[in-house]
Amino acid sequence: MGSPGLRPLLLVLLDCCASVSAQAAATPPVTTEGFNSTEAAWMTLRPALSPRPPGTPKAPGPFSGPRPTPVTDVAALCVCDLSPAQCDVNCCCDPDCSPVDFSVFSACSVPSVTGDSQFCSQKAAIYSLNFTANPPQRIFKLVDQINPSIFCIHITNYKPALSFINPEVPDENNFDKLMETSDGFSLNSESEISFTIQSDAPDTAKYEYGVRLQTSDSFLRFPSPLTSSLCTDDNPAAFLVNQAVKCTRRINLAQCEEIEALGMAYYSSPKILRVPGLRTKIPITVQSILMESLNKTLARLEDTDVLNQTLVEAGDVKICTNVVLEVKYSLTYTDAGEITKADLSLLLGTVSSAMLPLEQKFEIRFIQQNTKPVPLSGNPGYVVGLPLAAGFQPQKGKAITCQLAVQKVKSLLKGHGFPDYVAPFGNSQAQDVLDWVPIHFISQAPHMKDSCQLPVALVIEVKWTKYGSLLNPQAKIVNVTANLIASSFPETNSGNERTVLISTAVTFVDVSAPAEAGFRTRPTINAKLPFNFFFPFV
């Protein structure tokens, strides 16, 4: 004899399991071709169970309560239908496809379309092809899929959670009410911010992309403009994130000695942790210091000791010397995610009241150890102001020259190692020689007897075009022509001097073709009337 409460418990569990198995064994509707004819009665198979003892409550069914309403109709959704009024290859749900199109299909690119996977029960549209039929037919099934996960949405008791709430737009009528309900906007001061190195450190002892660079006390600060052009000093420098920014500061010259961000020590004193969480420190080494005067002249300082900003007063005129104008970090890292070296280059200057608000420039670059960085002129298109990436192919033998003067002038015009090819994009690789644009060299010289054909000008014409999408066109070099123009000079005896003016010029020509909208050809009607259409009149 068992416990009196055992039988009701077993009945509840059996009833629940029977309902679940019945849902899984429901017969799905199957159609071919027609999408709108998918209607079938769902069968629920339940085994015969023993009657419940009196007083035993009925176990709730697995789908009792309101179910979530599907947001989209999976039977009408076709994610691979990209061409309107045209059949997309291997898109079995495309309504524009006919049985003739199915004969060239290899498989369904999207075999099934389902709704939200978080629901315990959801509709699924399944597509397949029957190649045994002639012509092949499309098979469509609309089934109920059961989510095997125990963490799924079973009953919807909070319908607003299924959609986004439209925010209330502030206007002159509700602004005061929104301000009362809002917490406002505030910026914590630096003293209120606490940094915990161990909590921010990743599980592995290495820096990863985007992780802030940690120092012995907090993190390496990289001033940047955020909501405005003003400098924000609490912005962290991120690993492998190259940046170059400029921002402004509103300062009082009388207090310039008290502002840390204007001093050299603010940027050179931090010690960067070699890897996050460890105490191995990498000091920042000052590599160069340039001094800029009020008239914008530059002078390089031999000594790299720390200089403090100093206020100088001459009557009513106040100036501040040794103020940091530009900061350039160069950090060397290994492929293991370790910082091995930190270099710093500074531009200091003298600031007067006419230069306020003060503009500062900050730059940080990451260089992998034992590698030499290759500067790029764009990615992929060329950037205005950056040099053209060019190179030359070594050739056997010498260039044939006619006279020593011609050789010297030509070397002055062409320079040392005149290139043979130009990269089409700013990030073109050197090993892709076939993609590079050859430089067409043309020589123009008049033919005159007893004269020296001396080159006087080198004119380079670079033709470029807009490449890619209209929303983000990229500059691409398509043709480069170097025209060496010579002039005839009478041959004179040695010892006589003659002044020859030589010049070089580079022109860039935009050869982009205007963008034209493409339209499909109009469909033609290929219809024939039956031969007895006009009977009995004809």
C-alpha positions as CSV (number, residue, x, y, z in Angstrom):
1,M,0.0,0.0,0.0
2,G,1.4,3.4,-0.9
3,S,0.8,6.8,0.4
4,P,-2.8,8.2,0.0
5,G,-1.5,11.3,-1.8
6,L,0.6,9.4,-4.3
7,R,-2.1,8.6,-6.8
8,P,-3.3,12.2,-7.3
9,L,0.2,13.3,-7.9
10,L,0.8,10.6,-10.5
11,L,-2.4,11.5,-12.3
12,V,-1.4,15.2,-12.5
13,L,2.0,14.4,-14.0
14,L,0.5,11.9,-16.5
15,D,-2.1,14.4,-17.6
16,C,0.5,17.1,-18.2
17,C,2.9,14.8,-20.1
18,A,0.0,13.5,-22.3
19,S,-0.9,17.1,-23.3
20,V,2.7,17.9,-24.2
21,S,3.1,14.7,-26.3
22,A,-0.2,15.4,-28.1
23,Q,1.1,18.8,-29.2
24,A,4.3,17.3,-30.5
25,A,2.4,14.7,-32.4
26,A,-0.1,17.1,-34.0
27,T,-0.3,16.5,-37.8
28,P,1.0,19.6,-39.7
29,P,-0.8,20.9,-42.8
30,V,1.0,20.3,-46.1
31,T,0.4,22.3,-49.3
32,T,2.0,22.5,-52.6
33,E,2.2,25.9,-54.4
34,G,-0.8,27.5,-52.7
35,F,0.1,29.7,-49.7
36,N,-3.3,30.9,-48.8
37,S,-4.9,27.5,-48.7
38,T,-3.1,26.4,-45.5
39,E,-5.9,25.7,-43.2
40,A,-6.3,22.4,-41.3
41,A,-7.9,21.2,-38.2
42,W,-5.4,20.5,-35.5
43,M,-5.8,17.1,-33.8
44,T,-5.1,16.7,-30.1
45,L,-4.4,13.1,-29.2
46,R,-4.9,12.3,-25.5
47,P,-4.7,8.8,-23.9
48,A,-7.5,7.6,-21.8
49,L,-6.7,8.3,-18.2
50,S,-8.3,7.0,-15.0
51,P,-10.9,9.2,-13.5
52,R,-9.7,11.6,-10.9
53,P,-10.6,10.8,-7.3
54,P,-13.3,13.1,-5.8
55,G,-11.8,16.4,-4.6
56,T,-8.7,16.2,-6.7
57,P,-8.2,19.4,-8.6
58,K,-7.6,19.2,-12.4
59,A,-4.0,19.8,-13.4
60,P,-3.6,22.9,-15.5
61,G,-2.8,22.3,-19.2
62,P,0.6,23.3,-20.5
63,F,-0.9,26.1,-22.6
64,S,-3.5,27.5,-20.2
65,G,-3.8,31.2,-20.0
66,P,-3.3,33.8,-22.8
67,R,-0.6,33.0,-25.3
68,P,1.6,35.7,-26.8
69,T,0.2,37.0,-30.1
70,P,2.7,36.6,-33.0
71,V,4.0,39.9,-34.2
72,T,4.5,38.7,-37.8
73,D,2.8,36.1,-39.9
74,V,5.5,33.6,-40.7
75,A,3.5,32.2,-43.6
76,A,3.5,35.6,-45.4
77,L,7.1,36.5,-44.5
78,C,9.8,35.9,-47.1
79,V,13.2,37.2,-46.1
80,C,15.0,36.1,-49.4
81,D,12.5,37.9,-51.7
82,L,14.8,40.8,-52.7
83,S,13.6,41.5,-56.2
84,P,10.1,42.9,-56.7
85,A,8.0,41.3,-59.4
86,Q,10.9,38.9,-60.2
87,C,11.8,35.4,-59.0
88,D,14.9,35.2,-56.8
89,V,17.0,32.1,-57.3
90,N,16.7,29.4,-54.6
91,C,14.1,31.5,-52.8
92,C,11.3,29.0,-52.3
93,C,9.0,31.4,-50.5
94,D,9.1,33.9,-53.4
95,P,5.5,34.2,-54.7
96,D,6.9,35.4,-58.1
97,C,8.5,32.0,-58.7
98,S,6.8,29.5,-61.0
99,P,7.3,25.7,-61.5
100,V,9.5,26.6,-64.5
101,D,11.8,28.5,-62.1
102,F,11.9,25.6,-59.6
103,S,13.5,23.4,-62.2
104,V,16.7,25.5,-62.0
105,F,16.7,25.6,-58.2
106,S,19.3,23.6,-56.3
107,A,17.9,24.0,-52.8
108,C,15.9,26.4,-50.7
109,S,18.2,29.2,-49.5
110,V,15.8,29.8,-46.5
111,P,14.3,26.4,-45.6
112,S,12.3,27.7,-42.6
113,V,10.9,30.9,-41.2
114,T,10.1,31.1,-37.5
115,G,8.8,33.7,-35.1
116,D,10.2,34.7,-31.7
117,S,12.3,31.8,-30.4
118,Q,11.6,32.8,-26.8
119,F,8.0,31.6,-27.0
120,C,7.3,28.0,-25.7
121,S,5.1,27.5,-28.8
122,Q,5.5,29.2,-32.1
123,K,4.5,28.9,-35.7
124,A,7.1,27.8,-38.3
125,A,6.9,27.9,-42.1
126,I,8.9,25.2,-43.7
127,Y,9.8,25.2,-47.4
128,S,11.2,22.3,-49.6
129,L,11.2,21.2,-53.2
130,N,9.9,18.0,-54.8
131,F,12.3,17.3,-57.7
132,T,10.6,14.0,-58.5
133,A,7.5,15.9,-59.9
134,N,7.6,17.2,-63.4
135,P,7.8,20.1,-63.3
136,P,9.3,20.4,-59.7
137,Q,6.9,21.6,-57.1
138,R,7.3,23.7,-54.0
139,I,6.2,22.1,-50.7
140,F,5.0,24.3,-47.9
141,K,4.3,23.3,-44.3
142,L,3.0,25.4,-41.4
143,V,3.7,23.6,-38.2
144,D,3.7,24.4,-34.5
145,Q,7.1,24.1,-33.0
146,I,7.6,23.4,-29.3
147,N,10.5,25.1,-27.6
148,P,12.4,22.4,-25.6
149,S,13.9,25.0,-23.2
150,I,12.3,25.3,-19.8
151,F,13.1,29.1,-19.9
152,C,10.5,30.3,-22.4
153,I,7.6,32.6,-22.5
154,H,4.5,30.5,-21.7
155,I,1.9,32.9,-20.5
156,T,1.7,36.6,-21.4
157,N,0.6,38.5,-18.3
158,Y,2.1,41.8,-19.2
159,K,1.3,42.7,-22.8
160,P,3.2,46.1,-22.9
161,A,6.4,44.1,-22.5
162,L,6.0,42.7,-26.0
163,S,6.5,46.1,-27.7
164,F,8.4,49.3,-27.2
165,I,6.7,52.2,-25.4
166,N,6.5,55.4,-27.4
167,P,8.4,58.0,-25.4
168,E,6.7,61.3,-24.6
169,V,8.2,64.1,-26.6
170,P,8.8,67.2,-24.6
171,D,7.0,70.3,-25.6
172,E,6.0,73.6,-24.0
173,N,3.0,72.0,-22.3
174,N,4.6,68.9,-20.6
175,F,8.1,70.2,-20.1
176,D,7.7,71.1,-16.5
177,K,6.0,67.8,-15.7
178,L,8.9,65.8,-17.3
179,M,11.4,67.8,-15.4
180,E,9.8,66.9,-12.1
181,T,9.8,63.1,-13.0
182,S,13.3,63.1,-14.4
183,D,16.4,62.8,-12.2
184,G,18.2,65.5,-14.3
185,F,21.6,65.4,-15.7
186,S,24.8,65.6,-13.6
187,L,28.5,64.9,-13.9
188,N,30.3,63.4,-11.0
189,S,33.5,65.2,-10.0
190,E,36.8,63.4,-10.2
191,S,37.0,63.0,-6.5
192,E,33.7,61.0,-6.5
193,I,34.9,58.5,-9.0
194,S,36.6,55.4,-7.6
195,F,38.6,53.0,-9.7
196,T,39.0,49.3,-9.0
197,I,41.7,47.8,-11.2
198,Q,40.9,44.2,-10.2
199,S,37.2,44.5,-11.1
200,D,37.9,45.9,-14.6
201,A,40.7,43.6,-15.4
202,P,39.8,40.7,-17.8
203,D,40.1,37.1,-16.8
204,T,43.2,36.7,-18.9
205,A,46.3,38.7,-18.0
206,K,46.5,40.7,-21.3
207,Y,45.1,43.7,-22.9
208,E,42.3,43.2,-25.4
209,Y,41.0,45.5,-28.1
210,G,39.0,48.4,-26.6
211,V,40.1,47.8,-23.0
212,R,41.2,50.9,-21.3
213,L,44.9,51.2,-20.4
214,Q,45.4,50.9,-16.7
215,T,48.0,52.9,-14.7
216,S,49.3,52.5,-11.2
217,D,46.5,54.6,-9.7
218,S,43.7,54.6,-12.3
219,F,43.9,54.7,-16.1
220,L,45.7,56.6,-18.8
221,R,43.7,59.7,-19.5
222,F,43.2,60.9,-23.1
223,P,41.4,64.2,-23.2
224,S,38.8,64.3,-25.9
225,P,35.7,66.4,-26.8
226,L,32.5,64.7,-25.9
227,T,29.2,66.6,-25.9
228,S,30.9,69.8,-27.0
229,S,34.3,71.0,-28.2
230,L,35.6,71.4,-24.6
231,C,38.2,68.9,-23.4
232,T,37.0,66.1,-21.1
233,D,40.0,64.8,-19.1
234,D,38.3,61.7,-17.7
235,N,38.2,60.0,-21.1
236,P,40.3,56.7,-21.0
237,A,42.7,55.6,-23.7
238,A,41.7,52.3,-25.2
239,F,44.1,49.5,-26.3
240,L,44.7,49.4,-30.0
241,V,42.4,52.3,-30.6
242,N,44.3,54.9,-32.6
243,Q,42.9,58.4,-32.0
244,A,43.7,62.0,-33.1
245,V,41.5,64.7,-31.6
246,K,41.5,68.3,-30.8
247,C,39.5,70.2,-28.1
248,T,39.4,73.6,-26.4
249,R,39.8,74.8,-22.9
250,R,38.4,77.9,-21.3
251,I,41.1,79.0,-18.8
252,N,42.0,82.0,-16.8
253,L,45.6,83.0,-17.5
254,A,46.1,84.1,-13.9
255,Q,45.5,80.5,-12.8
256,C,47.4,78.7,-15.5
257,E,50.0,77.4,-13.0
258,E,47.2,75.6,-11.1
259,I,45.7,73.8,-14.1
260,E,47.2,70.3,-14.3
261,A,46.1,69.6,-17.8
262,L,48.3,72.5,-19.0
263,G,51.5,71.0,-17.5
264,M,53.9,68.5,-19.0
265,A,53.9,66.3,-15.9
266,Y,50.2,65.6,-16.3
267,Y,51.0,63.5,-19.4
268,S,54.5,62.2,-18.6
269,S,54.2,61.1,-15.0
270,P,51.6,58.2,-15.3
271,K,53.1,54.7,-15.3
272,I,51.2,52.2,-17.5
273,L,50.6,48.7,-16.3
274,R,52.3,46.1,-18.6
275,V,49.2,43.9,-18.4
276,P,45.9,44.5,-16.5
277,G,45.9,43.5,-12.9
278,L,49.6,43.1,-12.5
279,R,52.0,45.6,-10.9
280,T,54.7,45.7,-13.6
281,K,54.8,49.3,-14.6
282,I,56.0,50.8,-17.9
283,P,57.2,54.5,-17.5
284,I,56.4,57.1,-20.2
285,T,59.6,58.3,-21.8
286,V,59.7,61.8,-23.3
287,Q,61.3,61.5,-26.7
288,S,61.1,65.1,-27.9
289,I,60.0,68.5,-26.9
290,L,59.2,71.3,-29.3
291,M,58.9,74.9,-28.2
292,E,56.6,77.2,-30.0
293,S,56.9,81.0,-29.6
294,L,54.2,83.6,-29.9
295,N,55.2,84.2,-33.6
296,K,54.8,80.5,-34.3
297,T,58.5,79.7,-34.7
298,L,59.5,76.2,-33.5
299,A,62.7,75.2,-31.6
300,R,63.7,71.7,-30.4
301,L,64.8,71.4,-26.8
302,E,67.8,69.1,-26.2
303,D,66.8,68.5,-22.6
304,T,63.7,66.4,-21.9
305,D,63.3,67.2,-18.3
306,V,59.8,68.1,-17.0
307,L,59.0,71.8,-17.4
308,N,56.3,73.5,-15.4
309,Q,54.0,76.1,-16.8
310,T,54.9,79.6,-15.6
311,L,52.9,82.8,-15.4
312,V,54.7,85.9,-16.6
313,E,53.3,89.4,-16.0
314,A,54.5,92.6,-17.7
315,G,52.2,95.4,-16.6
316,D,48.7,94.5,-17.8
317,V,49.9,91.8,-20.2
318,K,49.9,88.3,-18.9
319,I,51.3,85.3,-20.7
320,C,51.8,81.7,-19.6
321,T,54.9,79.8,-20.8
322,N,55.6,76.0,-21.2
323,V,51.9,75.3,-21.8
324,V,51.2,71.9,-23.5
325,L,49.7,72.4,-26.9
326,E,50.1,69.0,-28.5
327,V,50.5,65.5,-27.0
328,K,51.5,62.4,-29.0
329,Y,51.6,59.0,-27.4
330,S,53.4,56.1,-29.2
331,L,52.8,52.8,-27.4
332,T,54.5,49.5,-28.4
333,Y,52.7,46.3,-27.7
334,T,53.3,42.6,-28.3
335,D,50.9,40.0,-29.9
336,A,50.4,38.7,-26.4
337,G,48.5,41.9,-25.4
338,E,51.4,43.5,-23.3
339,I,52.6,47.0,-23.3
340,T,56.4,47.1,-23.6
341,K,57.2,50.7,-24.3
342,A,55.5,54.1,-24.0
343,D,56.9,57.2,-25.8
344,L,55.7,60.8,-25.6
345,S,56.3,63.8,-27.9
346,L,55.2,67.2,-26.7
347,L,54.7,70.6,-28.2
348,L,54.9,73.4,-25.6
349,G,54.2,77.0,-26.2
350,T,53.5,80.4,-24.9
351,V,49.8,81.4,-24.5
352,S,48.5,84.9,-24.4
353,S,44.9,86.2,-23.8
354,A,44.5,86.5,-27.6
355,M,44.8,82.7,-27.9
356,L,41.9,81.9,-25.6
357,P,40.0,79.7,-25.6
358,L,43.1,77.4,-25.8
359,E,43.1,74.6,-28.4
360,Q,45.0,71.4,-27.6
361,K,45.7,68.4,-29.9
362,F,46.0,64.8,-28.7
363,E,47.1,61.7,-30.6
364,I,47.8,58.1,-29.6
365,R,49.2,55.4,-31.8
366,F,49.9,51.7,-31.2
367,I,52.8,50.0,-32.9
368,Q,53.4,46.2,-32.7
369,Q,56.8,45.2,-31.5
370,N,59.4,44.2,-34.1
371,T,57.3,45.6,-36.9
372,K,57.7,48.7,-39.0
373,P,54.5,50.7,-39.5
374,V,53.5,51.3,-43.1
375,P,51.6,54.7,-43.5
376,L,48.5,54.5,-45.5
377,S,46.9,57.2,-47.6
378,G,43.3,56.0,-47.0
379,N,41.2,53.0,-46.3
380,P,40.4,52.2,-49.1
381,G,39.9,55.5,-50.9
382,Y,42.5,58.2,-51.0
383,V,42.2,61.0,-48.4
384,V,42.7,64.6,-49.5
385,G,46.1,65.9,-48.5
386,L,47.8,62.5,-48.1
387,P,50.6,61.4,-50.5
388,L,50.0,59.0,-53.4
389,A,51.3,55.5,-52.7
390,A,53.7,54.7,-55.5
391,G,56.5,52.3,-56.3
392,F,58.9,51.2,-59.0
393,Q,59.8,47.9,-60.6
394,P,63.6,47.3,-60.8
395,Q,64.8,47.1,-64.4
396,K,68.0,45.6,-65.8
397,G,70.4,48.0,-67.5
398,K,70.5,51.8,-67.6
399,A,68.4,54.4,-69.1
400,I,69.7,55.8,-72.2
401,T,70.6,59.4,-72.1
402,C,71.9,61.7,-74.9
403,Q,73.9,64.3,-73.0
404,L,75.1,64.9,-69.5
405,A,73.0,68.0,-69.2
406,V,69.9,66.1,-70.2
407,Q,70.6,63.4,-67.7
408,K,71.1,65.9,-64.9
409,V,68.0,67.9,-65.6
410,K,65.9,64.8,-66.1
411,S,67.1,63.5,-62.7
412,L,66.1,66.8,-61.1
413,L,62.6,66.6,-62.6
414,K,61.9,63.0,-62.0
415,G,63.8,62.7,-58.7
416,H,65.5,59.6,-57.3
417,G,63.8,56.4,-58.1
418,F,60.8,57.6,-60.2
419,P,58.0,55.0,-59.7
420,D,56.6,52.7,-62.3
421,Y,53.2,52.1,-60.7
422,V,50.7,53.9,-58.5
423,A,48.4,52.1,-56.0
424,P,44.7,52.4,-57.0
425,F,43.5,52.6,-53.4
426,G,45.1,54.0,-50.3
427,N,45.4,50.6,-48.7
428,S,46.5,48.6,-51.7
429,Q,49.0,45.8,-50.9
430,A,52.4,45.7,-52.5
431,Q,52.1,42.0,-53.5
432,D,49.0,42.7,-55.7
433,V,51.1,44.1,-58.5
434,L,48.4,43.4,-61.2
435,D,46.0,45.7,-59.5
436,W,48.4,48.7,-59.5
437,V,48.1,51.4,-62.1
438,P,51.1,51.7,-64.4
439,I,52.5,55.2,-65.0
440,H,52.5,56.1,-68.7
441,F,55.6,58.1,-69.5
442,I,55.4,60.4,-72.5
443,S,58.2,62.6,-73.9
444,Q,57.6,65.6,-76.0
445,A,60.4,67.3,-77.9
446,P,60.7,69.3,-81.1
447,H,62.9,67.9,-83.8
448,M,65.5,70.5,-84.7
449,K,68.9,69.9,-86.2
450,D,72.1,70.8,-84.3
451,S,70.1,71.5,-81.1
452,C,70.0,69.9,-77.6
453,Q,66.6,68.6,-76.6
454,L,66.7,69.6,-72.9
455,P,63.8,68.7,-70.6
456,V,62.2,71.8,-69.0
457,A,59.0,70.5,-67.4
458,L,57.4,67.4,-66.0
459,V,53.6,67.4,-66.0
460,I,51.9,64.6,-64.1
461,E,48.2,64.0,-64.7
462,V,46.3,61.8,-62.2
463,K,42.8,60.6,-63.2
464,W,40.6,59.4,-60.4
465,T,37.1,58.3,-60.1
466,K,34.5,57.7,-57.4
467,Y,34.2,54.0,-56.7
468,G,31.6,52.1,-54.7
469,S,28.2,53.1,-53.3
470,L,26.7,56.5,-53.9
471,L,26.3,56.9,-50.1
472,N,30.0,56.4,-49.4
473,P,32.1,56.8,-52.6
474,Q,35.8,56.0,-52.4
475,A,38.5,57.7,-54.4
476,K,40.3,55.4,-56.9
477,I,43.2,56.1,-59.1
478,V,42.5,54.8,-62.7
479,N,45.3,56.4,-64.8
480,V,48.6,58.3,-64.3
481,T,50.4,60.0,-67.1
482,A,53.8,61.7,-66.8
483,N,54.6,64.1,-69.6
484,L,58.2,65.1,-70.0
485,I,58.4,68.3,-72.1
486,A,61.6,69.2,-73.7
487,S,62.7,72.4,-75.4
488,S,65.4,72.9,-78.1
489,F,68.5,74.9,-77.1
490,P,71.3,75.6,-79.5
491,E,74.5,73.8,-78.7
492,T,77.1,76.3,-77.5
493,N,80.7,76.1,-76.6
494,S,81.6,75.0,-73.1
495,G,82.2,77.9,-70.7
496,N,79.2,79.9,-71.7
497,E,76.5,80.0,-69.1
498,R,72.8,79.8,-69.8
499,T,69.8,79.9,-67.4
500,V,67.1,77.3,-67.9
501,L,63.9,77.4,-66.0
502,I,62.4,74.0,-65.1
503,S,59.1,73.3,-63.5
504,T,56.9,70.4,-62.3
505,A,53.1,70.2,-62.1
506,V,50.6,67.7,-60.9
507,T,46.9,67.9,-61.8
508,F,44.1,65.7,-60.6
509,V,41.2,65.1,-63.0
510,D,37.9,63.6,-61.9
511,V,36.7,61.2,-64.5
512,S,33.8,59.8,-62.6
513,A,30.8,58.9,-64.8
514,P,27.5,60.4,-63.7
515,A,25.3,58.0,-61.7
516,E,22.3,56.8,-63.7
517,A,19.3,55.2,-62.3
518,G,18.6,51.8,-63.7
519,F,15.1,50.7,-64.7
520,R,13.8,47.4,-65.8
521,T,12.5,47.0,-69.3
522,R,8.8,47.1,-69.8
523,P,7.1,43.7,-69.9
524,T,5.9,42.6,-73.3
525,I,2.5,41.0,-73.8
526,N,2.8,37.8,-75.8
527,A,-0.8,36.9,-76.3
528,K,-2.6,35.4,-79.3
529,L,-6.3,35.3,-80.1
530,P,-7.8,31.9,-81.0
531,F,-8.4,31.3,-84.7
532,N,-12.2,31.3,-84.3
533,F,-12.4,34.4,-82.1
534,F,-14.3,36.5,-84.6
535,F,-16.6,33.6,-85.8
536,P,-19.2,33.8,-87.4
537,F,-18.4,37.4,-88.5
538,V,-15.2,36.4,-90.3
